[in-house]
Amino acid sequence: MILLLGGSSGNARSCVRLSCAGKGGISFVSDLPPASDSQTSRSKFWFAIGASADLIAIGGFLVLLGGFLIYYLTEIPILGPVLIAFALGAFFVLMVGRLRVVGDEPILSLGSFSDYAVATGVTRTRLEPPSKPNIVLLSQRQFVRIAADSSSFTFSESREGTPAVVARFRNEPERSSEISTVRARLIYYDSQRNELGSVSHGVWLTEPCNYTNFRIGSERALVVGLLEDLIYKPGVQGQAGRNVAVRVQGLITIIDNRDQPALRPNKPTWVTITSKHLFIKVTLYSEAGVFGEDFWFEFRPGSSPIFQSAQPT
């Protein structure tokens, strides 16, 4: 059985749940906050008041009944109103024992049992709303070198890899929860916030698919783009040709086409976005939809590239 009690502030309601606990036992659970030592002392006091009020109320009812009989059947009219006033006072004490106000929230004591339950050690707990992932951006190690496995196309950090810029995220432990199958969408804009291109499924480092799982406290790195491209230069004077790394004036984006680990991995798609000043919007989403706010970045290429957080439009 559940009893809802209305509060006087907003539309807040308190809930008291009654359930069986063993043979003939009853357990009481409320969404009120746990009682402190001072609250427990006050609860004992109010329980004593409520118990006394029960006794006074019974006596007051009998006195009230006798007062009406004396008022109508005897020649002592003053005694009847006195007894009636006494009885009404007893009922007032009864109501004080049954209903009291703490701050601006009325609390019904259910015959003073809820106060007695607190006095005897029953903990009152407030129901908390379900937690959500608490994904935050980290600012360290944004420029790394990465390489991809030739068979699984899984990207990871490598000293011999291609220079890249990554965005690192962490699921903070405070008021958080785990979330799985997290994908990233990236949209690239020029300095005037005109869209230049997008990536529907970004690359997560060390992941075999185009999504990742955020356990509580875990960190993940998302590839924002590559800084260099390989250009083939033919050999001269009998020398063999070779690939030469060249800095791009922008970023080389990567679309991760690996949807499921059981499927044959598809090669990533590479697209070069050329601009001397880029803005990037990153949206994280799961199978349940988008969660949290978008992350905005500003990027300037060059010999000493700049990658930092930016204000949204």
TAMO-V803598 format. One record per helix or strand of 3 or more residues. SS is the DSSP state (H for helix, E for strand). FROM is the first residue (numbers start at 0). TO is the last residue. If there is no record, write none. Layout:
# TAMO-V803598
ss=SS from=FROM to=TO
ss=SS from=FROM to=TO
This chain:
# TAMO-V803598
ss=E from=1 to=5
ss=E from=12 to=19
ss=E from=25 to=29
ss=H from=36 to=72
ss=H from=76 to=97
ss=E from=98 to=101
ss=E from=104 to=107
ss=H from=112 to=118
ss=E from=134 to=137
ss=E from=142 to=147
ss=E from=154 to=156
ss=E from=161 to=170
ss=E from=178 to=188
ss=E from=194 to=198
ss=E from=211 to=213
ss=E from=218 to=232
ss=E from=241 to=254
ss=E from=268 to=273
ss=E from=277 to=285
ss=E from=294 to=299
ss=E from=305 to=308
